[in-house]
């Protein structure tokens, strides 16, 4: 046996070993399909920007859809006039119901790059923007997809993979085909004996035999013969892209303009500045001492409803002097005995003086009694009647509890028949438009420093400094502020966070608190608006500034567009 023939046999054995290698997949799996890139679901588009506007052009179904927003705030610009220089001449886009502008574009049926010049007029602002839109050719391979030659190689790879699987499964048909190929290779090698390059000719013959003998080695539910990459061109690209908000492989977030309108994404331009350092203080809402009051009973007694018949409910508006309840003081047995004895004495004196007055009136007509004596007797009788009436009044008339100020009933403990202790609060009246905040500070704050209060729902209140206590409370200094502006929805005793400025200054970027998002790992990030429809998360270090803003000390520089509204929703995009 010649050396060349032995080499040919070794080559055939090596090829068979490769073909019968371990199977890389089994029934029900897709062996050649690779997950498409996320960017393949994004339709072709073009964008342009200037200092005033941001324009996005999306071609679809013969229509060019334009979205015009403010560059700094990302707010839609309604009522603008957009004149576009197209291959068919100048055209004016019309406004749509979704806040965009539409332009019929039959020239979009021609694949290729289209350069457009848009003249935007919005109020007094006029700008010229150049935008390029590339329409892909559905018949050409997309970037990153295999060329036709590569597709053929992929098909051969699929066929070889099917051969390996069927050899592993000991398919009789395939085993016979391999045997025939082996014999054919031996025959070719024998015929080419003595010729140079015989082993290569034998291997080529075997390869041709295998390809022709196994036109399709699909098994189970798989299709190994279909060009997978070619299907991507025919399927998703031919049927159109979905333009869904999604997080791209590089970590950035793609949000199409229509979705930005739904999420109400707003941005601001970061600016470097110097601000006074703020401290956070725990505080609570208290009533203004000049516009509130408590209703207490001066003597102990039994509570009864006012003349209206019902006690005022919580939240009822009252005016100063309105009766809220009555207190009937109890009378002890000893007091009752003394009062009855005193009543008897007064009744006896009244009877004696009454007879004297009657006698003096008869004698005064004859001149036997002076007129002055009659007047003295009448005055004494009136005094006795008054004393007797006052004694009855003390026993029967209850004490009326009246509202000390105008306001609403904040607290009420009155129950019919309840015994009220002297000095116990029965009602609290508060003016809801005049409230204060009392905070506890470890440093003395001066009147010149600004302060704001932040509620649990994120609302901020502007505060005006009122005073600082000289006596510590729980090793802290009580500081009082008056709530400025609208105080609706506040409750007495409600806890707030007070942010008061200090004399220390620090530099950084002031952003609304809504711009900072806390990620799952506890890192604070802000989203930078890098392009018209792309946002990137930037880790930052923030410090408290006031009730509505934070100070970004590190992580992002000035001159960047940062999302200030809708950042929480943007962080949920996956």
Secondary structure per residue as TSV (DSSP state, phi and psi in degrees):
chain	resnum	aa	ss	phi	psi
A	1	X	-	360.0	131.7
A	2	X	-	-76.4	162.3
A	3	X	H	-64.9	-38.6
A	4	X	H	-65.2	-40.6
A	5	X	H	-65.8	-39.8
A	6	X	H	-62.6	-39.8
A	7	X	H	-63.6	-38.6
A	8	X	H	-64.4	-43.1
A	9	X	H	-62.5	-40.1
A	10	X	H	-64.1	-37.5
A	11	X	H	-64.8	-41.5
A	12	X	H	-63.2	-42.3
A	13	X	H	-62.2	-39.8
A	14	X	H	-63.6	-41.6
A	15	X	H	-63.7	-41.5
A	16	X	H	-64.5	-39.1
A	17	X	H	-63.3	-37.7
A	18	X	H	-65.5	-42.8
A	19	X	H	-68.4	-33.3
A	20	X	T	-97.0	21.9
A	21	X	S	-64.3	176.0
A	22	X	-	-63.0	138.5
A	23	X	-	-69.0	136.4
A	24	X	S	-96.3	-6.4
A	25	X	-	-153.1	169.1
A	26	X	-	-140.2	-177.7
A	27	X	T	-59.4	137.4
A	28	X	T	93.2	-1.4
A	29	X	-	-110.2	157.3
A	30	X	-	-101.3	116.3
A	31	X	S	-89.0	-21.1
A	32	X	S	-117.6	-10.6
A	33	X	-	-81.1	127.3
A	34	X	-	-104.3	144.4
A	35	X	-	-61.5	128.3
A	36	X	-	-66.2	150.9
A	37	X	-	-65.0	147.2
A	38	X	G	-61.7	-33.8
A	39	X	G	-65.5	-17.4
A	40	X	G	-68.8	-18.3
A	41	X	G	-87.8	3.2
A	42	X	S	-100.9	126.5
A	43	X	-	-69.9	156.0
A	44	X	-	-59.0	144.1
A	45	X	E	-159.5	164.0
A	46	X	E	-136.0	154.5
A	47	X	E	-144.4	153.6
A	48	X	E	-148.1	152.1
A	49	X	E	-145.9	158.3
A	50	X	-	-144.0	-171.1
A	51	X	S	-68.4	-20.7
A	52	X	S	-109.6	-37.4
A	53	X	E	-126.3	163.0
A	54	X	E	-135.8	121.9
A	55	X	E	-119.5	132.6
A	56	X	E	-124.2	129.0
A	57	X	E	-116.1	127.6
A	58	X	E	-126.6	113.3
A	59	X	E	-84.4	135.2
A	60	X	E	-162.6	128.4
A	61	X	T	54.4	44.4
A	62	X	T	74.2	10.7
A	63	X	E	-128.4	137.0
A	64	X	E	-100.1	112.6
A	65	X	E	-94.5	128.4
A	66	X	E	-114.7	136.7
A	67	X	E	-121.1	122.0
A	68	X	E	-114.7	123.1
A	69	X	E	-130.3	161.9
A	70	X	E	-73.3	136.1
A	71	X	T	-67.0	-40.9
A	72	X	T	-79.9	-40.2
A	73	X	T	-106.2	-11.2
A	74	X	-	64.3	21.8
A	75	X	-	-83.5	138.4
A	76	X	B	-60.7	144.8
A	77	X	-	-104.7	99.9
A	78	X	T	-85.8	161.2
A	79	X	T	67.9	21.3
A	80	X	-	-88.4	160.3
A	81	X	E	-110.8	119.7
A	82	X	E	-117.6	111.1
A	83	X	E	-105.2	123.4
A	84	X	E	-114.4	130.6
A	85	X	E	-86.0	108.2
A	86	X	E	-108.9	169.9
A	87	X	T	-58.8	-21.9
A	88	X	T	-96.8	10.8
A	89	X	E	107.9	177.4
A	90	X	E	-69.3	136.1
A	91	X	E	-134.9	150.5
A	92	X	E	-109.7	126.2
A	93	X	-	-77.9	146.6
A	94	X	E	-106.5	147.3
A	95	X	E	-71.3	146.1
A	96	X	-	-112.9	171.4
A	97	X	T	-72.3	-21.9
A	98	X	T	-90.4	13.5
A	99	X	S	87.8	6.5
A	100	X	-	-106.0	-165.2
A	101	X	E	-135.2	140.2
A	102	X	E	-118.3	144.7
A	103	X	E	-139.3	116.9
A	104	X	E	-60.2	130.2
A	105	X	-	-138.7	80.9
A	106	X	G	-65.1	-22.1
A	107	X	G	-71.1	-7.5
A	108	X	G	-69.0	-13.6
A	109	X	G	-71.2	-14.0
A	110	X	S	-92.4	116.8
A	111	X	-	-64.8	153.2
A	112	X	E	130.7	-174.4
A	113	X	E	-94.8	129.1
A	114	X	E	-118.8	119.8
A	115	X	E	-92.5	124.3
A	116	X	E	-122.7	146.6
A	117	X	E	-119.8	117.7
A	118	X	E	-111.3	127.9
A	119	X	E	-102.6	114.8
A	120	X	E	-104.9	128.8
A	121	X	E	-126.4	113.9
A	122	X	E	-132.4	100.7
A	123	X	T	66.2	-122.8
A	124	X	T	-91.1	-5.0
A	125	X	E	-92.1	128.5
A	126	X	E	-129.8	130.2
A	127	X	E	-145.3	151.6
A	128	X	E	-115.9	122.9
A	129	X	E	-120.9	138.5
A	130	X	E	-107.9	123.0
A	131	X	E	-129.6	138.6
A	132	X	E	-112.3	131.0
A	133	X	E	-119.9	126.3
A	134	X	E	-107.5	119.2
A	135	X	E	-96.9	116.5
A	136	X	-	-73.0	151.5
A	137	X	-	-86.6	115.7
A	138	X	T	-63.8	-18.5
A	139	X	T	-87.3	-15.2
A	140	X	S	-94.4	153.9
A	141	X	-	-71.2	136.0
A	142	X	-	-74.2	159.5
A	143	X	T	-57.9	132.9
A	144	X	T	90.7	-8.2
A	145	X	S	-98.3	155.3
A	146	X	-	-70.9	146.0
A	147	X	-	-74.0	170.3
A	148	X	H	-54.8	-40.9
A	149	X	H	-63.2	-39.5
A	150	X	H	-65.8	-33.7
A	151	X	H	-65.2	-38.9
A	152	X	H	-62.8	-43.3
A	153	X	H	-63.0	-37.2
A	154	X	H	-64.3	-36.4
A	155	X	H	-66.1	-42.0
A	156	X	H	-61.9	-40.4
A	157	X	H	-62.0	-39.2
A	158	X	H	-63.7	-43.0
A	159	X	H	-63.7	-42.6
A	160	X	H	-64.0	-36.5
A	161	X	H	-65.1	-42.0
A	162	X	H	-62.8	-37.8
A	163	X	H	-62.8	-44.3
A	164	X	H	-60.8	-41.1
A	165	X	H	-66.9	-41.4
A	166	X	H	-73.2	-31.5
A	167	X	H	-66.9	-38.6
A	168	X	H	-63.0	-36.9
A	169	X	T	-80.8	1.5
A	170	X	T	58.7	50.4
A	171	X	-	-70.3	120.8
A	172	X	H	-58.7	-41.3
A	173	X	H	-61.2	-45.3
A	174	X	H	-68.0	-38.9
A	175	X	H	-60.1	-40.9
A	176	X	H	-64.7	-40.5
A	177	X	H	-63.3	-41.2
A	178	X	H	-64.4	-39.1
A	179	X	H	-62.8	-43.6
A	180	X	H	-61.3	-42.4
A	181	X	H	-62.3	-40.0
A	182	X	H	-62.5	-45.6
A	183	X	H	-63.7	-40.5
A	184	X	H	-62.0	-40.0
A	185	X	H	-64.7	-39.4
A	186	X	H	-63.7	-40.8
A	187	X	H	-62.9	-45.5
A	188	X	H	-63.7	-39.7
A	189	X	H	-64.2	-37.5
A	190	X	H	-67.5	-42.3
A	191	X	H	-65.6	-31.5
A	192	X	T	-94.1	15.6
A	193	X	T	-57.6	133.5
A	194	X	T	88.4	-12.8
A	195	X	S	-91.3	152.3
A	196	X	T	-80.4	136.9
A	197	X	T	85.1	17.6
A	198	X	H	-61.4	-44.3
A	199	X	H	-57.6	-39.6
A	200	X	H	-64.8	-40.5
A	201	X	H	-63.6	-38.9
A	202	X	H	-64.6	-44.7
A	203	X	H	-61.9	-41.7
A	204	X	H	-61.0	-42.2
A	205	X	H	-62.6	-43.3
A	206	X	H	-61.7	-43.0
A	207	X	H	-61.7	-42.8
A	208	X	H	-63.0	-40.8
A	209	X	H	-62.7	-43.5
A	210	X	H	-65.6	-41.6
A	211	X	H	-65.8	-44.9
A	212	X	H	-70.8	-29.3
A	213	X	H	-85.9	-12.6
A	214	X	-	-128.9	76.1
A	215	X	S	-65.1	-35.8
A	216	X	-	-151.5	118.9
A	217	X	-	-108.2	45.0
A	218	X	-	-75.1	146.6
A	219	X	-	-146.3	157.9
A	220	X	T	60.5	-132.4
A	221	X	T	-101.7	19.1
A	222	X	-	-102.5	160.6
A	223	X	-	-132.1	99.0
A	224	X	S	-85.6	-10.0
A	225	X	S	-92.3	-16.4
A	226	X	S	-76.5	131.6
A	227	X	-	-68.9	110.5
A	228	X	H	-64.0	-45.3
A	229	X	H	-66.8	-35.1
A	230	X	H	-64.2	-33.8
A	231	X	H	-65.0	-33.2
A	232	X	H	-63.6	-34.8
A	233	X	H	-70.2	-38.3
A	234	X	H	-79.2	-33.0
A	235	X	T	-84.8	-92.3
A	236	X	H	-57.5	-40.5
A	237	X	H	-70.7	-36.4
A	238	X	H	-73.0	-32.5
A	239	X	H	-83.6	-7.6
A	240	X	-	100.0	152.7
A	241	X	-	-91.1	156.8
A	242	X	-	-90.7	-25.3
A	243	X	-	56.4	56.4
A	244	X	-	-97.3	147.6
A	245	X	-	-65.1	132.7
A	246	X	E	-157.2	155.5
A	247	X	E	-92.4	122.8
A	248	X	-	-80.3	164.0
A	249	X	T	-58.0	-29.2
A	250	X	T	-81.0	3.7
A	251	X	S	95.0	-14.6
A	252	X	-	-74.3	165.3
A	253	X	E	-115.8	124.5
A	254	X	E	-97.5	122.7
A	255	X	-	-130.0	110.0
A	256	X	-	-63.7	158.2
A	257	X	H	-58.0	-42.8
A	258	X	H	-58.2	-37.9
A	259	X	H	-70.3	-34.3
A	260	X	H	-61.4	-35.6
A	261	X	H	-66.3	-39.5
A	262	X	H	-68.3	-39.6
A	263	X	H	-80.6	-8.4
A	264	X	T	52.9	57.7
A	265	X	-	-79.8	127.2
A	266	X	E	-127.4	147.5
A	267	X	E	-128.2	168.3
A	268	X	E	-144.8	157.9
A	269	X	E	-92.4	127.2
A	270	X	-	-74.0	141.3
A	271	X	-	-136.0	137.0
A	272	X	E	-76.2	140.2
A	273	X	E	-158.6	169.6
A	274	X	E	-110.1	133.2
A	275	X	E	-137.3	153.1
A	276	X	E	-77.9	138.5
A	277	X	E	-65.7	140.1
A	278	X	E	-110.6	151.3
A	279	X	E	-119.3	144.6
A	280	X	E	-95.2	129.7
A	281	X	E	-125.1	139.5
A	282	X	E	-75.5	138.7
A	283	X	E	-148.8	173.5
A	284	X	E	-148.4	157.9
A	285	X	E	-80.4	133.1
A	286	X	E	-129.4	156.7
A	287	X	E	-76.4	152.5
A	288	X	-	-66.9	121.8
A	289	X	T	-63.2	-19.4
A	290	X	T	-90.3	-4.3
A	291	X	S	-133.7	30.2
A	292	X	E	-148.6	166.1
A	293	X	E	-168.5	165.8
A	294	X	E	-117.4	151.7
A	295	X	E	-110.0	119.0
A	296	X	E	-129.6	158.1
A	297	X	-	-93.6	132.4
A	298	X	S	-76.7	-28.5
A	299	X	S	-127.2	151.9
A	300	X	-	-70.9	143.7
A	301	X	E	-177.6	-177.0
A	302	X	E	-93.8	131.1
A	303	X	E	-77.8	142.1
A	304	X	E	-139.5	153.7
A	305	X	E	-62.6	158.7
A	306	X	-	-69.7	179.5
A	307	X	T	-56.7	-24.5
A	308	X	T	-69.0	-18.9
A	309	X	S	98.2	-10.8
A	310	X	S	-135.6	147.3
A	311	X	-	-75.4	146.0
A	312	X	-	-66.5	138.4
A	313	X	-	-83.6	168.5
A	314	X	T	-63.3	135.6
A	315	X	T	87.4	-2.1
A	316	X	-	-72.2	132.8
A	317	X	E	-77.9	132.6
A	318	X	E	-130.9	159.6
A	319	X	-	-116.5	157.8
A	320	X	T	-58.4	128.9
A	321	X	T	95.9	-10.0
A	322	X	-	-67.1	135.9
A	323	X	E	-73.8	128.6
A	324	X	E	-107.7	-30.1
A	325	X	E	-166.9	169.8
A	326	X	E	-127.3	149.6
A	327	X	E	-124.4	119.9
A	328	X	E	-99.3	111.2
A	329	X	-	-71.4	139.7
A	330	X	-	-74.8	151.8
A	331	X	-	-114.9	123.5
A	332	X	-	-75.1	163.0
A	333	X	H	-63.8	-40.6
A	334	X	H	-63.9	-41.6
A	335	X	H	-63.9	-37.3
A	336	X	H	-63.8	-41.7
A	337	X	H	-64.5	-44.4
A	338	X	H	-64.7	-39.0
A	339	X	H	-67.7	-38.4
A	340	X	H	-66.3	-39.2
A	341	X	H	-63.5	-42.3
A	342	X	H	-67.1	-36.5
A	343	X	H	-63.7	-41.3
A	344	X	H	-62.8	-42.4
A	345	X	H	-62.9	-43.1
A	346	X	H	-65.6	-40.0
A	347	X	H	-62.2	-39.6
A	348	X	H	-65.1	-44.7
A	349	X	H	-64.3	-38.9
A	350	X	H	-62.7	-40.3
A	351	X	H	-65.7	-43.3
A	352	X	H	-64.5	-46.0
A	353	X	H	-68.7	-33.6
A	354	X	H	-64.3	-41.2
A	355	X	H	-66.7	-35.4
A	356	X	H	-64.8	-43.4
A	357	X	H	-61.9	-39.5
A	358	X	H	-65.6	-40.2
A	359	X	H	-68.6	-40.1
A	360	X	H	-65.5	-34.0
A	361	X	H	-65.0	-36.5
A	362	X	H	-71.4	-40.6
A	363	X	H	-75.4	-25.8
A	364	X	H	-67.5	-24.1
A	365	X	H	-72.3	-28.5
A	366	X	H	-93.1	-9.9
A	367	X	T	88.0	6.9
A	368	X	S	-74.7	-24.4
A	369	X	S	-123.0	137.6
A	370	X	-	-70.2	151.3
A	371	X	H	-64.3	-30.2
A	372	X	H	-66.9	-33.5
A	373	X	H	-66.0	-38.1
A	374	X	H	-64.9	-41.9
A	375	X	H	-64.8	-38.5
A	376	X	H	-64.2	-39.9
A	377	X	H	-66.8	-38.6
A	378	X	H	-66.2	-41.7
A	379	X	H	-63.9	-39.8
A	380	X	H	-64.4	-38.3
A	381	X	H	-66.5	-40.1
A	382	X	H	-63.8	-38.8
A	383	X	H	-63.7	-41.1
A	384	X	H	-63.6	-38.7
A	385	X	H	-63.7	-40.6
A	386	X	H	-64.7	-42.3
A	387	X	H	-64.3	-37.6
A	388	X	H	-67.7	-39.6
A	389	X	H	-68.3	-39.0
A	390	X	H	-63.1	-37.4
A	391	X	H	-65.0	-39.0
A	392	X	H	-67.8	-36.8
A	393	X	H	-65.9	-39.4
A	394	X	H	-62.0	-35.6
A	395	X	H	-77.2	-31.2
A	396	X	H	-111.8	-35.0
A	397	X	-	-83.4	123.6
A	398	X	-	-81.2	169.7
A	399	X	E	-88.4	134.3
A	400	X	E	-94.7	128.8
A	401	X	E	-95.5	116.2
A	402	X	E	-112.1	156.1
A	403	X	-	-72.8	129.8
A	404	X	S	-80.0	-24.1
A	405	X	S	-142.1	170.0
A	406	X	S	-80.2	143.3
A	407	X	E	162.6	-153.3
A	408	X	E	-123.9	157.2
A	409	X	E	-76.8	111.5
A	410	X	E	-90.3	-35.4
A	411	X	E	-137.5	145.6
A	412	X	E	-149.9	126.5
A	413	X	-	-121.4	11.2
A	414	X	-	-76.1	131.2
A	415	X	-	-134.8	136.5
A	416	X	T	-60.0	129.3
A	417	X	T	89.1	-5.6
A	418	X	-	-71.5	142.2
A	419	X	E	-88.8	118.4
A	420	X	E	-93.7	129.0
A	421	X	-	-81.7	150.1
A	422	X	T	-61.8	130.7
A	423	X	T	84.5	-2.7
A	424	X	-	-79.3	139.7
A	425	X	E	-75.9	128.4
A	426	X	E	-103.3	-40.1
A	427	X	E	-137.1	152.4
A	428	X	E	-124.7	126.1
A	429	X	E	-108.9	128.6
A	430	X	E	-133.0	138.8
A	431	X	-	-86.7	111.4
A	432	X	T	-67.7	-13.6
A	433	X	T	-92.3	-4.0
A	434	X	S	-131.7	92.3
A	435	X	E	-124.4	156.4
A	436	X	E	-120.7	167.7
A	437	X	E	-125.5	129.2
A	438	X	E	-111.6	122.9
A	439	X	E	-119.1	158.9
A	440	X	E	-110.7	122.2
A	441	X	E	-123.5	147.8
A	442	X	S	-93.5	-6.1
A	443	X	S	-125.5	144.8
A	444	X	-	-72.3	128.6
A	445	X	-	-104.9	141.1
A	446	X	-	-93.8	165.9
A	447	X	T	-70.5	-19.8
A	448	X	T	-79.7	-8.0
A	449	X	S	-92.4	137.6
A	450	X	-	-78.9	156.9
A	451	X	E	-150.6	147.7
A	452	X	E	-136.4	156.4
A	453	X	E	-118.2	135.6
A	454	X	E	-112.4	128.3
A	455	X	-	-88.4	171.8
A	456	X	T	-65.9	-28.9
A	457	X	T	-84.9	6.2
A	458	X	S	93.0	-7.8
A	459	X	-	-72.1	145.0
A	460	X	E	-113.4	145.8
A	461	X	E	-123.9	135.7
A	462	X	E	-85.2	133.8
A	463	X	E	-116.0	149.9
A	464	X	E	-117.8	127.4
A	465	X	E	-63.6	135.6
A	466	X	E	-115.7	-39.9
A	467	X	E	172.6	163.6
A	468	X	E	-123.3	134.8
A	469	X	E	-73.8	154.8
A	470	X	E	-98.8	-9.3
A	471	X	E	-109.8	132.2
A	472	X	E	-70.4	150.0
A	473	X	E	-130.3	113.3
A	474	X	T	55.3	44.0
A	475	X	T	61.8	25.7
A	476	X	E	-134.6	163.5
A	477	X	E	-101.2	122.1
A	478	X	E	-73.8	131.1
A	479	X	E	-124.7	133.3
A	480	X	E	-114.2	139.4
A	481	X	E	-130.8	151.6
A	482	X	E	-99.8	135.9
A	483	X	E	-75.6	125.5
A	484	X	E	-99.4	142.8
A	485	X	S	83.7	-153.1
A	486	X	-	-70.6	124.3
A	487	X	-	-114.2	19.5
A	488	X	T	-66.8	143.4
A	489	X	T	87.2	-5.2
A	490	X	-	-85.5	150.1
A	491	X	-	-126.2	145.1
A	492	X	T	-67.0	129.6
A	493	X	T	93.7	-5.6
A	494	X	-	-68.9	135.9
A	495	X	E	-84.9	140.0
A	496	X	E	-137.1	166.6
A	497	X	E	-110.6	119.3
A	498	X	E	-96.7	128.8
A	499	X	E	-112.4	111.4
A	500	X	E	-113.8	139.9
A	501	X	E	-77.6	150.5
A	502	X	E	-116.6	-178.5
A	503	X	E	-81.6	-10.9
A	504	X	E	-78.6	131.0
A	505	X	E	-103.6	147.5
A	506	X	E	-144.3	152.7
A	507	X	E	-108.1	152.1
A	508	X	E	167.8	-163.0
A	509	X	E	-111.4	125.4
A	510	X	E	-89.6	124.0
A	511	X	E	-131.5	151.6
A	512	X	E	-61.6	150.5
A	513	X	G	-61.8	-28.7
A	514	X	G	-68.7	-13.5
A	515	X	G	-79.5	-19.2
A	516	X	-	-95.5	129.3
A	517	X	E	-118.6	134.5
A	518	X	E	-92.7	117.0
A	519	X	-	-79.7	178.3
A	520	X	T	-65.2	-28.1
A	521	X	T	-90.8	10.0
A	522	X	S	85.6	3.9
A	523	X	-	-85.0	136.7
A	524	X	E	-84.0	130.5
A	525	X	E	-134.1	154.9
A	526	X	E	-122.9	154.6
A	527	X	E	-104.2	120.6
A	528	X	E	-91.1	134.4
A	529	X	E	-87.0	92.9
A	530	X	E	-80.6	-46.7
A	531	X	E	-127.7	-176.9
A	532	X	T	-58.5	-37.1
A	533	X	T	-127.7	23.4
A	534	X	E	-130.1	136.8
A	535	X	E	-129.5	140.4
A	536	X	E	-125.7	135.9
A	537	X	E	-78.5	133.4
A	538	X	E	-121.9	115.4
A	539	X	E	-64.6	136.4
A	540	X	-	-136.1	162.4
A	541	X	E	-115.6	121.6
A	542	X	E	-117.4	155.7
A	543	X	E	-134.3	150.5
A	544	X	E	-65.8	140.5
A	545	X	-	-119.5	-56.4
A	546	X	S	-155.7	-167.2
A	547	X	S	-65.9	-26.9
A	548	X	S	-114.9	-6.1
A	549	X	E	-131.9	157.6
A	550	X	E	-124.8	161.9
A	551	X	E	-107.8	119.5
A	552	X	E	-86.7	109.3
A	553	X	E	-84.3	-37.2
A	554	X	E	-147.4	157.1
A	555	X	S	118.3	-28.4
A	556	X	-	-151.9	146.7
A	557	X	-	-101.8	-179.6
A	558	X	S	-73.0	162.7
A	559	X	S	77.1	19.1
A	560	X	-	-110.4	145.6
A	561	X	E	-88.2	120.3
A	562	X	E	-119.8	137.5
A	563	X	E	-71.1	124.0
A	564	X	E	-109.1	-17.1
A	565	X	E	-135.7	127.5
A	566	X	S	91.6	10.9
A	567	X	H	-65.9	-35.8
A	568	X	H	-63.1	-41.4
A	569	X	H	-68.2	-37.4
A	570	X	H	-64.5	-34.0
A	571	X	H	-70.8	-17.4
A	572	X	T	-86.0	-6.3
A	573	X	-	-71.5	131.3
A	574	X	-	-124.5	360.0
